[in-house]
Amino acid sequence: MELIHGGDWAGFEMEYGTRPLDFSACISPLGLPEGARRAALEALADAERYPDPQCRALRQALAAHHGVPADSIVCGGGAADLIWRLCRTLRPRKAALFVPGFAEYERALAFEDCEIVRLPLPGDFRLTADAAALVPPDTELLFVCNPHNPTGLLAEQSALLSLLERCRARGMTLAVDECFLDFCADPAKHSLVGALAGTPELVILKAFTKTYAMAGLRLGYALCGRAALAERLCGCGQPWPVSVPAQAAGTAALQDECYVNQLRALVTAERRRLIRALEALGLRVIPGEANFLLFYAGDPNLADALRARGILLRDCRNFDGLTAGWYRTAVRTEEENDRLLTALREVLHG
Ligand SMILES: Cc1ncc(COP(=O)(O)O)c(C=O)c1O
């Protein structure tokens, strides 16, 4: 089975017998919120029971959190589960996405024999208002990632609005992946959650996996502009995609208001510091605003050299539109980032 994404700690541990320092997956460096950890452990007492197939308590908590109706929310085993269910449900004949971009949109669309239109981002990777004109009029589903993976760049507000207008005018579904938005400085300013009420075409994808470090528990959700789509997404796929501990952990995590503020402060400070340090090493850094940074090093063997030192970096050569020499690093704690920088210094400058 081909490995497409980062986060292959298991392969590393099989080879080396030790735990790597993983910068290849972009997860909250604060780990599970304490309340979520406790809730997941307590929920194990109910492991023999089926999870609530409708995730009622979790959806109610999410409805209050986002100020949207509970019947417009669908929970799944990570945002990736929702991406696949969305493509399975809509079965679009033509869909568009921006490249380089997250591979799962394309994989899920290809499975439905969909014609995929790859819209190349410009040289500076910024999504600007002229992007809307590139979307073919007969597109049925458009994926936008904000902030974008792997660049970490936020779409310009005017770009989002013109894409939204185009989708409304043409009745095409706009799926906005906001899985990394909580890591940015002012998420409310960039989120399209406020547009859901007047836009039946809109679907927003969110992930507990990233923000609350639940990649292994698997929990994500979709907020839909129309309840009918939420209903269809819910009915597409297996009935119990979210385990008992994952539902409990998600519900508890939403109660911890300090966690996300603390996370954002840490990531903002460390991202700034990493940008400066990576540039000082002579690397071209894309000034992303999420919990990861895309950079060009030129050296095609950099990830291998770091791996030999126990550090995993995301080699981005398999992103459509990038080449060997491009890498993505997560932004982690000060101590972990220092270890990354020390290793990079050794490899790049001896
Ligand atoms: C942009 C983006 N969306 C969605 C996902 C899927 O996340 P999850 O682990 O919640 O399935 C990822 C995972 O890396 C991602 O990068």
PDBQT file of the ligand as one rigid body, heavy atoms in Angstrom, charges set to zero:
ROOT
HETATM    1  C1  LIG A 401      -6.124  19.965   4.569  1.00  0.00    +0.000 C 
HETATM    2  C2  LIG A 401      -6.497  18.690   5.238  1.00  0.00    +0.000 A 
HETATM    3  N1  LIG A 401      -7.782  18.366   5.336  1.00  0.00    +0.000 NA
HETATM    4  C3  LIG A 401      -8.173  17.218   5.925  1.00  0.00    +0.000 A 
HETATM    5  C4  LIG A 401      -7.259  16.341   6.443  1.00  0.00    +0.000 A 
HETATM    6  C5  LIG A 401      -7.736  15.074   7.063  1.00  0.00    +0.000 C 
HETATM    7  O1  LIG A 401      -7.625  15.128   8.414  1.00  0.00    +0.000 OA
HETATM    8  P1  LIG A 401      -8.182  13.996   9.368  1.00  0.00    +0.000 P 
HETATM    9  O2  LIG A 401      -6.993  13.442  10.059  1.00  0.00    +0.000 OA
HETATM   10  O3  LIG A 401      -9.110  14.731  10.278  1.00  0.00    +0.000 OA
HETATM   11  O4  LIG A 401      -8.879  12.989   8.558  1.00  0.00    +0.000 OA
HETATM   12  C6  LIG A 401      -5.892  16.644   6.373  1.00  0.00    +0.000 A 
HETATM   13  C7  LIG A 401      -4.896  15.717   6.928  1.00  0.00    +0.000 C 
HETATM   14  O5  LIG A 401      -3.714  15.900   6.830  1.00  0.00    +0.000 OA
HETATM   15  C8  LIG A 401      -5.498  17.843   5.751  1.00  0.00    +0.000 A 
HETATM   16  O6  LIG A 401      -4.218  18.167   5.620  1.00  0.00    +0.000 OA
ENDROOT
TORSDOF 0
